């Protein structure tokens, strides 16, 4: 991996780590659904503009139903779930939960008999989900925290499912087309819910700026960086961004919001990433590819 690729990898981790901070700040005024509608809508417009400027917008594949399915399970629903999760959980905590995406991807592959479970992968899954238990152990006494944790883990599970759906439906397609189509579909899906859930109180300029930053920086620009990394260094190396996102998620939360970094968060993060490393570095290539696909939305994506 060259110096420029390494810089872009760290920058991408910093951006996706910041997405949890931005959601944490903006979601109290927007609400989860309205905030994510803003995020995906702005992101979709930005990527459509990129395609228009480069003259590629007419090349978008006409796969309406697959775009809507992918937009639902890989963007709209998990984004809303994570936005809901950070209404009560610290931004750094949410970013650590996001690090379980490759574990869920590997678990789904094993459950669907797409891969045989090796000893290394089995140990990795056990270690990784043991880290989840360690992470959430101090948060299970409060009902709101339990709901938020469940929402974050469900979002990670949906990313894992979406990875295999995307691989089946969009094999060989330009990832930029897939990202644009799924964001447009997610925006359309969220519009009716947003009309119902739009907040009655005026939204401050500060919250709007964070919402727009989520769409442009943490979604559209992040996608472009991620696709460039996949092209230049391959999905296996690009997925290492997963290891850095929790670091930046906790760092931004601590610097901007003075969020406490507890020993549960640090220990859980380290154990989850250790398990993920064992899974991703297992001999099967499918896990690495699927996990890399799943992280394209992990803010939280």
Buried (B, 14 or more C-beta within 10 A) or exposed (E): BEEEBBEBBBBBBBBBBBBBBBBBBBBEBBBBBBBBBBBBBBBBBBBBEBBEEEEBBEEBBEBEEBBBBBBBBBBBBBBBBBBBBBBBBBBBBBBBBBBBBBBBBBBBBBEEEBBEBBEBBBBBBEBBBBBBEBBBEBBEEEEEBBBBBBBBBBBBBBBBBBBBBBBEBBEEBBBBBBBBBBBBBBBBBBEEBBEEBEBEEEBEEEBBEBBBBBBBBBBBBBBBBBBBBBEBBBBBBBBBBBBBBBBBBBBBBBEBBEBEBBEBBBBBBBBBBBBBBBBBEBEBEBBBBBBBBBBBBBBBB
